[in-house]
């Protein structure tokens, strides 16, 4: 796979970063910790090597939270807008929330992990109607 630079940022734009492909993994994680950290049915996580990641601006605006009772769960976020941001793991990988990317990473998610822990209310996107904008009721 060819190397590609992909930009990312938080919601308010104060924090920007770039990653380089290839990606190590791209997975949807359904564990309760990822659901709580994202506020959604699953986290869409990209894993890359640390040397393929760099902050461009606003890294002083990044706050890290390590869950003490976990062997290795952490999350980072922008202290202004609360957007989730990349963080380094204890396994020396960088987890990049895919929704923070401004460009196409050139790779699709490859699997769902912790599927048996998915939210009881979670549906796969193919099981629901689709609308281009808000649904008119």
Rosetta blueprint (number, residue, H / E / L):
1 X L
2 X L
3 X L
4 X L
5 X E
6 X E
7 X E
8 X E
9 X E
10 X L
11 X L
12 X L
13 X L
14 X L
15 X L
16 X E
17 X E
18 X E
19 X E
20 X E
21 X L
22 X L
23 X L
24 X L
25 X E
26 X E
27 X E
28 X E
29 X E
30 X L
31 X L
32 X H
33 X H
34 X H
35 X H
36 X H
37 X H
38 X H
39 X L
40 X L
41 X L
42 X L
43 X E
44 X E
45 X E
46 X E
47 X E
48 X E
49 X E
50 X H
51 X H
52 X H
53 X E
54 X E
55 X E
56 X E
57 X E
58 X L
59 X H
60 X H
61 X H
62 X E
63 X E
64 X E
65 X E
66 X E
67 X L
68 X L
69 X L
70 X L
71 X L
72 X L
73 X L
74 X E
75 X E
76 X E
77 X E
78 X E
79 X L
80 X L
81 X L
82 X L
83 X L
84 X E
85 X E
86 X L
87 X E
88 X E
89 X L
90 X L
91 X L
92 X L
93 X E
94 X E
95 X E
96 X E
97 X E
98 X H
99 X H
100 X H
101 X E
102 X L
103 X L
104 X L
105 X L
106 X L
107 X L
108 X L
109 X L
110 X L
111 X E
112 X E
113 X E
114 X L
115 X H
116 X H
117 X H
118 X L
119 X L
120 X L
121 X L
122 X L
123 X L
124 X L
125 X H
126 X H
127 X H
128 X L
129 X L
130 X L
131 X L
132 X L
133 X L
134 X L
135 X L
136 X L
137 X L
